[in-house]
């Protein structure tokens, strides 16, 4: 599966970014905000990196693609995110694939917004406007 996912779990993180097996960024904050901040303010950290998240849906996939991630890992990944990574040629792995994220998952509400936005750029612009 990828040691980055194991390390994220062991360290009780919600986001772990590695390059060549070396930690470059991490967060223990819940929700999409840590990934959003990194995508908009420090995308150089994502570029070509391995990224692990507990759950990965369409919204997170959009932000990872926007940040030019190298590989994506998750415990749970939506089939929609999986299909998007395939289209973009991004390597990925997950423990399980689901139709949609559980309602208790903090990223689930962002997936609805991502679907409504229709495209990656529309979603990114909406998030930028909302955080301005």
N, C-alpha and C positions, 0 to 999 in steps of 0.2 A: 504493500500500500504506500509506503513512503514514510521514512523516519520523521519527517517534519510533522506529520499528523500525530505520531506517537509522542513526540516531544511537546507538542501543543497540549495534548491531553495530560501528560505527566506534570506539566508546569501550570495547569489549570488556567490556560489562556483562552481567549476567544478569537485571537488572530495571531498568527506567527508567520513572519516573512523571513526566508532564508535565501542566501545566494551561495552556491557551492558548499552547502552544509553549514554555513556560518550565519548566525542570527543577525539580521540587519534591522528588524523592527518587530515589536510585539505589543499586544494590548490584552487587558483582562476586562475591558469595558464591554458590556452587552449591547447588541444592536449593530446597526449599519454604520453608525457615526465614525468609529475608528477607521474603517476601510474607506469611507467617504472622505474623511480628512486626509488620509494618505494619498488617495487618488487625485485630489485637487491640489494639495500643498506639497507633497513629497513623492510624486509619481516616479521619480528616479529610483526610489526604493523598490517599487513594484516591477520595474522594467527588467524582464528576463528572470525574475525571481520565482522561487517555489513559495506558494501561499497556502496555508491551512486555515480552515474555518470549521467550526462545529457543524454548521448548516449552510448550504450554498444554494440559493435560488436565483431567479432571473435578475433581480436587482444587484446582488453581489457579483454575478457573472458579468453584467454590464460594466460594473466598476473595475473588475479585474481586466477585462478586455481593454477598457479605456486606459488603464495603467500599463498595458502591454506585458502582463504577467507571462512567465515562462510555463509554469505548471500550476494546477489547482488541485487541492486535496480537501476532502470533507468527510465527516462521519455520514451525513445525509445530504444528498444532492437531488434537486429536482430533475426530472427527465428533460424539461425545457432548458435548464442550464447545461445539461450534458449535450443536448443537440446543438446548442449555441457554440459550445467549446469545439465540438466536432467540425462545425461549419467554419470556424476561425482557425482550425488547425492547432489548437492548444491542447497539450496533454492534460489529462485529468484522471482522478481516481476517487472512489467513494466506497464506504462500507455498504451503503444502500442507496437505491434510487427510488424516488417517490414521485407521485403525480403532482403534489403540492406540499409545501412545508406545513407541519402541524400548526394549528392555530395558536398554540402556546409559544411557538418560536418567534422571537422578537423581529426577525427579518421578514416574516410572512406578510406583514402589512405593506412593506416596501415592494414586495413582488406584485401586489395588486396595482400599485402606482406604476411600476415598470411596464406591466402589460398594457395599461391605459396609455402610456406614453408611446408605445408601439416600437420606437427605435432607440438604440443606444444613445445617440446624440440628443434626442428629445428628452430622455430620462435624465441625462447628465445636466442638461440646461435647466430642467425643472428643479433638480436638487440644488443647483447653484443659486437659482432665484430664491428658493425657500430658505437657504442658509445665509443669504445676504442681508 
